[in-house]
């Protein structure tokens, strides 16, 4: 499998290095334990002859050969963690050239992968329109604002599609690399996971901070503050809208546009976050925690935690041991 990594100025250092290290580990283990199969050839290229990371390190890159036909192209993240910084980065001449190059590779039938901020380049190039995708959860509201035609689900860590695959925030680069290794050999991916003490995570949901997402919109932020004060009671969309001096339709529309979910779904996210906090620090039993977050019994809360986080109460409590 020939993999090309497209390196851009100001890229996220860890995103590049964990990707390179994962494939180097796969290559070494394949040679030592599996007779050299599957084989991974990894090339780092740039749209400029000189690339410097966000931490100031020089990345050796090859000039893009017009005849280059890899199996996969990977786009690591840029180190741009706010909407303003990201908007400026996406307007840079080298980034515009990279978008054009991605379109050429896609037209040639080459599969394309990106993680974290790298997914914004795919969306800018129009490659994700009408397709399911994920991105870094922290900038999901901005992603929705910029690319309404993309079917975004930031709760997922990895989303394959017709063009390739997108992955989630920061260390999603490692999940992405392991996913590609697994496509070539599940056995080798299992070995790499054990050597690196890493597994492919199915979801970003356990890492999302609801308050961070709410800050992208004044009405949603006001709703979030109201919701936190009413977690122990039942949810009423009309009551919430009245308290915020808006209409249920407006509140529903803003939550969907910013968060990609209904007010009720976001209310439940806040319940889950509060329940996790109480599981970790309160000493309350499950029935008491369920009452604190508005559920009639512990069994209902247990089911919700398992569905939303993919983990049971025992696993969540074990995090503190």
C-alpha positions in Angstrom: 0.0 0.0 0.0 1.4 3.3 -1.1 0.4 6.2 1.2 1.1 9.9 0.6 1.0 12.4 3.4 0.3 15.9 2.3 2.2 18.2 4.6 1.3 21.9 4.9 2.9 24.8 6.6 1.9 25.1 10.3 0.6 21.5 10.6 -0.1 19.9 13.9 3.1 18.2 14.9 1.6 15.3 16.7 -0.8 14.5 13.9 2.0 14.1 11.5 4.3 12.2 13.8 1.8 9.6 15.2 0.8 8.9 11.6 4.4 8.3 10.5 5.2 6.3 13.7 2.1 4.1 13.3 3.1 3.1 9.7 6.8 2.8 10.6 5.7 0.4 13.4 3.5 -1.5 11.0 6.4 -1.8 8.5 8.8 -3.0 11.1 6.4 -5.6 12.5 5.4 -6.8 9.0 9.1 -7.3 8.1 10.0 -9.1 11.4 6.9 -11.2 11.9 4.9 -11.5 8.7 7.5 -11.9 5.9 7.2 -8.3 4.8 3.5 -8.5 3.8 1.6 -6.3 3.8 4.1 -3.7 2.7 3.6 0.0 3.4 5.4 2.7 1.4 4.9 6.1 2.9 5.9 9.4 1.1 5.6 12.9 2.6 4.9 15.5 0.0 4.2 19.3 0.0 2.8 21.9 -2.3 5.8 24.0 -1.3 9.5 22.9 -1.2 9.8 23.9 2.5 7.3 23.0 5.2 7.6 24.0 8.8 5.3 22.6 11.6 3.4 24.6 14.1 6.3 24.0 16.6 8.8 25.3 14.1 10.3 22.0 12.9 11.3 21.5 9.3 9.6 18.6 7.5 11.5 17.0 4.6 9.0 16.8 1.8 9.1 15.6 -1.8 7.8 17.8 -4.6 4.5 16.4 -6.0 5.1 14.4 -9.1 2.2 14.9 -11.6 2.3 11.1 -12.3 2.1 10.2 -8.6 -0.7 7.7 -8.1 -0.7 6.4 -4.5 -3.4 4.2 -3.0 -4.2 6.7 -0.3 -3.6 10.4 0.5 -3.7 11.5 4.1 -4.2 15.2 5.1 -2.9 15.9 8.6 -4.4 18.8 10.6 -3.3 22.3 10.6 -2.7 23.9 14.0 -5.6 26.2 13.9 -7.8 25.8 16.9 -10.2 28.8 16.6 -12.7 29.7 13.8 -10.8 32.9 13.0 -7.4 31.2 12.8 -8.8 28.4 10.7 -10.6 30.8 8.3 -7.3 32.7 7.8 -5.4 29.4 7.2 -7.9 28.2 4.6 -7.3 31.3 2.6 -3.5 30.9 2.3 -2.1 30.4 -1.2 -0.5 27.0 -0.3 -3.7 25.7 1.2 -5.7 26.8 -1.9 -3.1 24.9 -4.0 -3.5 21.9 -1.7 -7.3 21.9 -2.2 -6.8 21.9 -6.0 -4.3 19.0 -5.7 -6.9 17.0 -3.6 -9.5 17.6 -6.3 -7.0 16.2 -8.9 -6.3 13.2 -6.8 -9.9 12.5 -6.2 -10.7 12.8 -9.9 -8.0 10.2 -10.6 -9.8 7.8 -8.2 -7.3 8.0 -5.3 -8.8 7.5 -1.9 -8.3 10.5 0.5 -8.2 10.5 4.3 -8.1 13.4 6.8 -8.4 13.9 10.5 -9.2 16.8 12.8 -8.7 20.2 11.0 -7.6 18.3 7.9 -11.2 17.4 7.3 -11.9 21.1 6.6 -9.6 21.0 3.6 -11.6 18.1 2.1 -14.8 20.1 2.7 -13.3 23.2 1.2 -12.4 21.2 -1.9 -16.1 20.1 -2.1 -15.2 16.4 -1.6 -17.5 15.9 1.3 -20.7 17.5 -0.1 -23.6 15.1 0.3 -21.5 12.6 2.2 -21.2 11.6 5.8 -18.2 12.8 7.6 -16.7 13.6 11.0 -14.4 16.3 12.2 -12.8 17.6 15.4 -15.7 17.9 17.8 -14.6 21.3 19.1 -15.1 23.0 15.8 -18.2 21.1 14.7 -20.5 24.1 15.0 -18.2 26.1 12.7 -17.9 23.2 10.3 -21.8 23.1 10.0 -21.9 26.8 9.4 -19.3 26.6 6.6 -20.4 23.4 5.0 -24.1 22.8 5.4 -24.2 20.2 2.6 -21.9 17.8 4.5 -23.7 15.2 6.6 -21.7 15.8 9.8 -21.7 13.5 12.8 -18.9 14.6 15.2 -19.9 12.0 17.7 -18.2 9.4 15.5 -14.4 8.9 15.5 -14.1 7.4 12.0 -16.5 7.8 9.0 -15.7 5.9 5.8 -17.4 7.3 2.6 -17.1 7.0 -1.2 -14.0 9.3 -1.2 -12.1 7.7 1.6 -12.4 8.3 5.3 -12.6 11.2 7.8 -11.5 11.0 11.5 -12.0 13.0 14.6 -10.0 15.4 16.8 -6.2 15.5 17.5 -5.3 11.9 18.4 -7.9 10.7 15.8 -4.8 10.7 13.5 -3.7 7.5 15.3 -7.2 6.0 14.9 -7.0 6.9 11.2 -3.6 5.2 10.7 -4.7 2.1 12.6 -7.9 1.9 10.4 -5.8 2.0 7.2 -3.4 -0.6 8.6 -6.4 -2.8 9.5 -7.7 -2.5 5.9 -4.5 -4.1 4.8 -4.2 -6.6 7.6 -6.4 -7.0 10.7 -3.7 -9.2 12.3 -1.0 -6.5 11.7 -3.3 -3.7 13.1 -3.8 -5.8 16.2 0.0 -6.1 16.7 0.5 -2.3 16.1 -2.2 -1.5 18.6 -0.5 -3.6 21.2 2.9 -2.2 20.6 1.6 1.4 20.7 -0.9 0.8 23.5 -3.6 2.1 21.3 -7.0 1.0 20.0 -9.3 2.3 17.4 -12.0 4.2 19.2 -15.5 4.1 17.7 -16.7 7.5 19.1 -15.7 11.0 20.1 -18.9 11.3 22.2 -17.2 10.6 25.6 -14.7 13.5 25.0 -17.2 16.2 23.9 -17.6 19.1 26.2 -21.2 20.4 25.7 -20.5 23.9 27.1 -17.8 24.4 24.5 -20.2 23.7 21.7 -22.9 25.9 23.1 -20.6 28.9 23.1 -20.8 29.1 19.3 -24.2 30.7 19.4 -25.8 33.1 22.0 -29.2 31.5 22.0 -27.8 28.0 22.4 -25.5 29.2 25.2 -28.5 30.7 27.0 -30.4 27.4 26.5 -27.4 25.4 27.9 -27.4 27.6 31.1 -31.2 27.2 31.5 -30.9 23.4 30.9 -28.3 23.0 33.6 -30.6 24.5 36.1 -33.4 22.1 35.1 -31.7 18.8 34.7 -33.6 17.1 37.6 -37.0 17.8 36.1 -38.6 16.7 32.9 -37.8 18.5 29.6 -40.4 20.8 28.0 -39.4 22.5 24.7 -42.2 25.1 25.2 -41.0 25.8 28.8 -37.4 26.3 27.6 -38.4 28.6 24.7 -40.6 30.7 27.0 -37.8 31.1 29.5 -35.5 32.2 26.7 -38.1 34.6 25.1 -38.0 32.7 21.8 -40.2 30.3 20.0 -39.9 26.5 20.2 -39.3 26.5 16.4 -36.4 29.0 16.7 -34.8 27.1 19.5 -35.1 23.8 17.6 -33.7 25.4 14.5 -30.7 27.0 16.2 -29.8 23.8 18.1 -30.0 21.8 14.9 -27.8 24.3 13.0 -25.2 24.7 15.7 -25.1 21.3 17.4 -26.6 19.0 14.8 -29.2 17.8 17.3 -32.5 18.7 18.9 -32.8 20.6 22.2 -34.0 17.4 23.9 -30.9 15.5 22.6 -28.6 18.3 23.9 -30.5 18.3 27.2 -29.7 14.6 27.5 -26.1 15.2 26.7 -26.0 17.6 29.7 -27.6 14.9 31.8 -25.0 12.4 30.8 -22.2 14.9 31.6 -23.6 15.6 35.0 -24.1 11.9 35.7 -20.5 11.2 34.8 -19.3 13.9 37.2 -21.4 12.5 40.0 -20.2 9.0 39.3 -16.7 10.2 39.6 -16.9 12.5 42.6 -20.0 12.3 44.7 -20.1 8.9 46.3 -23.8 8.7 45.5 -25.3 5.4 44.4 -26.8 5.1 40.9 -30.4 5.6 42.1 -29.5 8.9 43.7 -27.6 10.0 40.7 -30.5 9.1 38.4 -32.8 11.3 40.5 -30.3 14.2 40.4 -30.4 14.2 36.6 -34.1 13.6 36.1 -34.5 9.9 35.6 -36.9 7.7 37.5 -34.5 4.9 38.2 -30.9 3.8 37.9 -31.7 1.3 35.1 -32.8 4.0 32.8 -29.6 6.0 33.5 -27.5 2.9 33.1 -29.0 2.3 29.6 -28.5 5.9 28.6 -24.8 6.0 29.6 -24.2 2.7 27.8 -25.9 4.0 24.6 -24.2 7.5 24.6 -20.7 6.6 25.9 -20.4 2.9 24.9 -19.3 2.1 28.5 -21.1 0.9 31.6 -21.3 2.3 35.1 -18.6 0.0 36.4 -16.2 1.1 33.7 -16.9 4.8 34.3 -16.3 4.4 38.0 -13.1 2.5 37.4 -11.6 5.5 35.7 -10.7 6.9 39.1 -9.0 3.8 40.5 
